[in-house]
Amino acid sequence: MQKGRLGILCVTLVWILASFVYFSVSYFLASNNGVLNGVLFLSVMLMCWSHLAATSSSPGYTRKQGGKAKFEKLVAAELALLENCKTKPTNNLSHDDCSSGSGAKFSRKQRQKIIAKLRQEKRYCKLCENFKPKSTHHCSTCQRCVYKMDHHCPWINNCVGGKNLKKFLLFVSYTMLSCTIVIGILVYNFVEYLKGRSQKFKNSAGIVDTTAILCCSLSFLLSVIFLAFGVSLIMEQHEALITGIPGIDALQGARIKEFRGLSEALHADVLENTAFTLRWFLPIRNSIKRRSPKPSRAPTKRLSDKKKKHPSRLKQN
């Protein structure tokens, strides 16, 4: 599986910026408040955990199941049928125009058009050499077909698909929560400093600490940017959930059949219709998969039991 250089750069940048913002705020402002520092630490750790899970998990890659041989048989059957047409093949040729007859041959361009049309009808991916289920698309960056592909996100260096949608939503949600906490801490301390009630932006000598002001100002700017970016992503995912149409399908002009409620959509597409549990808020499976017990073998009948039931047959033998 190949990943783009841009994705690797974005993932590294996420971890560097998250570490910078957390250590800047916790060192200069929240170091004396254990509860506030603990809440900030918990939100940042959940964000990093969700980011790592979304980056390393499969978004729903399709398996290769010998689709190439099956598609070649379909192409051979289609060409054999069309070559038995009385009329020469055209772009609008259909099976209704065909019957046993002249056996017209196709040129190379005509064969390519027929194969391309058949590939589109049967949803066959020539790069993965496999058939694509509904809402499955090929990612040029991952070089794989992804089930319910929404988009390829460089910030997790992975596709967002049906299998890791929950982890991606948790990453964005915890990022927004962390940014909100950071903004609240910074605004409160700036206001208190301007009113003269706080000395956190001054060093032990009572002089303004320019390093603290610069780090906190940059942390505030980064938090606002990532919060706004997270809100836009959540709005896009909200639309995809209530319509039931992933991002790629929406770009291709898929029609909306019905609108679902947000709760119904989350239960169906993200929470897998499981009962409420704390696993909903963690980047792990919603339920524990328990192994089904192996079927017990039927007890074999002993020879003594057979003698009791059919003693006459055993004597004759």
N, C-alpha and C positions, 0 to 999 in steps of 0.2 A: 504494500500500500504506500503510495507516494503522497507526500504532503508538500505544499508549496512553501517557499522561503518566506513569503509574506505572512503566512500563518504562524510559522515558527517565531518570526519577529514580533507579531502581535501577542502571542502567548507569553513570550519573555517580557514584553512591555507591560502586560497586565500584572504580572507578579512583581515587577520592579515598582510600578506606580502604587500598587496596593500596599506594598511594604513601606514605601516612603510616606504615604499618607498616614498609615497606622502609627508608625514610630514617631512621626512628627507630632501628631495630636496627643498620643499617649505620653510622650516624653515632656512636652512643653506645657500641656494643659491638663491632662487627666491623670497624671502620675500620683497626685495626692488623694484622688477619689477612687477607692477600690471598686465600688459598685459600678461606676460609670466606665471605668477601664475594663471591667469584666464584661459588661454588655457589649462594648465596642470590640473586644477581643473575640467574643462568641460570634458576633455577626460576621466579622472578617474571616474567622476560621470556617464558618459554614459556607461563605462565599468561595473561599479557596478550595474547600472540599468538593463543592458542586462543580466548580470550574475544572478541577482535575478529573472528576468522574465524567463530565461531558466531553472532555478532550480524549480520554482513553477508552471510552465505551463505543461499541458499534452502533451506528445510527439505524441499522436495519439493512445490512448488505444482503443481497440475494445470493443464493448458492448456485454454483454451476452444476447443472444436472444433465449434461449431455444434450444441450439444446441445439448445438451446431448440426449434429447428425439428423435430428428431427427436422430442423429447418431446411436442410438440403433435400430431404425427402419431399417436403412440401413444395419446394421450388421445382424439383424434377417432375412432380405430378402436375403442377400448374403449367409448366412449359409443355409437357406432353399433351395436356388437354387443349391448350391454345394452338399448338402446332397442327392439330387436326381440324382447324377451322377452314371453311370454304373460302372465306374472305381473308385478305391480308390483314395482319394485326395492325390496329390503330390504337391511339391513346384511350379511346372510349370503348374498347373491345370488352365484352362481357361473356360469361359462360352461356348466356342465352343464344349468342350468335354462333356457337360452336356445334359441330357435328362431325362425324367421320367423313373425311374428304381429301382435299388436296395435299394436306401435310405441309403447309407453308413453313419455311424456316425463318427465324428471327435474326436480325442483325445484332451487333454487339450493343448498340445503344438501346434497342428495343428490349433486349434481355435485361439490361441494367434498370430500365424503367419498370419492367414487370417485377423484378426482384425488390426494387425500392418500394413499390406499392404494396407488395406482399409483406415486406418487413414492417411497414407502417400499420397494416391491417392486423397482423399477428403480434405486434408489439415485440419485435425481436431486436435485441441489441447486438450489433455486429462486433462491437468492441469487447463486450463480456461474453459473446457467443452464447447467449441465453435469452429465454423469453421473460418479458417484464410483466409482473402483475399490475393491476390497476393502481394508479398514482405512484408508480415506480419510475424513476428517471436516472439517467447516467450522469455522474459527477465527473467533470473533466479533470478536477484536481485530485480527487481520491482514486480515480480510474476504476470506479465500481458503480454498480447500479444500487440505488438506495430506495427502500420502501417508504412511501409517504414522505418523500424528500421535500423539505420546505425551502432550504437554501444552504449554501456552504458558508459557514461563519468563520472568518479568519481569526476572530478573537478566541475561539476554542480550537482552531486548526482542524476542524472536523465538520462533517455535514450535520444538519439538524433534521432528523427523521423520526419515524414512528417509534423507534426503540430508545432514543435518548432525549425525547422532547421534554420529559419531566425534569431531567437533570439540567437542561438548558434553561427552562423556566425558573428553576430554583436558583441557578447561578445569577440570572438577571434580577430576580426578586431580592436575593440577599445583597447583591451589589447596590440596588436602590436603597435597601434598608441601611447598609453601612454608610452610604453617602449622606443619607438623611441625618443619621446620628452625628456624623462628622460636621455637617453644616450647622446643626443645632449647637454643638459644643463650641464651634468657632464663633458663631454669631453671638452667643451668650457671653463668651469671654471678651470679645471685642467691645461689646456694649459696656460690660463691667469695667474694662480698662479705660474707656473714654470717660466714664463717670468718676474715675478715680478710686473705684472700690477694689480693683484687682491690680496686683503687681506681677502678674505672670509673664508679662512681656518685658520685664526689667531683670537685670542680673543682680547678683548679690551686692554690687556697689551702687545700685539704684539707677544705673544707666540703661537706656533703652537697648534691648537685645535685638539687633538687626537680623541676626540669624533666625531667631524665633519668629519674628514678623514675616520674613521672607518665606520660611518653610510653611508657616500657617496660611499665608496668603496663597501660595501655590497649591496647598492642599485644598483650600476652599475652591479655587478655580477648577481643579481637577474633579472635585466632588460634584460641582454643579454641572460640568460637561458630561460626566458619566451618568448622573441622575437623569439628565435630559435625554441622553441616548438610550438609557434603560426604559424610560417612559415610552419612547417611540417604538422600541422593540416589543414591549408589552401590548401596545395598541395593535401592532401588526398581528401578533399571536392571538389576541382577542378576536380579531376579525376572522382569522383562519379557523379558530375553534368553533365559533358560533355558526359559521357557514359550512364547516366540514370540508373545506377546500384548502390544501396546503399551498405554500407560496408559489411553487413552480406551476401547479395546475391553474392557479389564479392568473399568472402571467400568460399562460396559453389560452386564456379565455374560457375556462370551464364555467358552466352555468350553475347558478345557485339553485338547488332544488328546494331546500327549506332552511329556515333559521332555527337554531337550537338555543336553549337557555345556556348561560355560561356554566351553571352548576352541572347540568346534564352533559355538556361537552367535556368538562374536566373529568367527570366520573368515567365517561366512555373512552376518551382518547389518552388521558394522562394517568388517572388513578386506577384504571382497569376494573372499574365497578367493584372495588373492595370496600369493606366497612372501614369506619374511621379508625385510624391508628397514627401513632407518632411517626411511622414510616412515611407518611405523606410529606412530611417536612424535611426528609433526609434524602440525599441522592442515592438511594438504594431501592431494591425491589419493594413493591407495595405489600407483598405477602410472602411468607416463607413457603417455599415449595417443598412439600413433604413427599418423600418417596412412597409410592404405593406398595403395599406388601405383596411379596411374590405369592402367586397362587399355590396353595398347598397341593401336593400330589395325592391322588387317591390311594388309600392303603391297598397294597397287593394282597391278594387272597393266598392264604397258605394251603399247602397240600392237604393238611389235616382237615381244613374246612371243606375242601372238595370231596374228601372221602366221606364226610358226614352227609353231604348233600346227594352225591351220586356214587354210592358204594358199589352198585352193580356194574356200572360202566368200567370202573377201575379194575374189577375182578376179571372182566372179559378181556381187557387188554393184557 
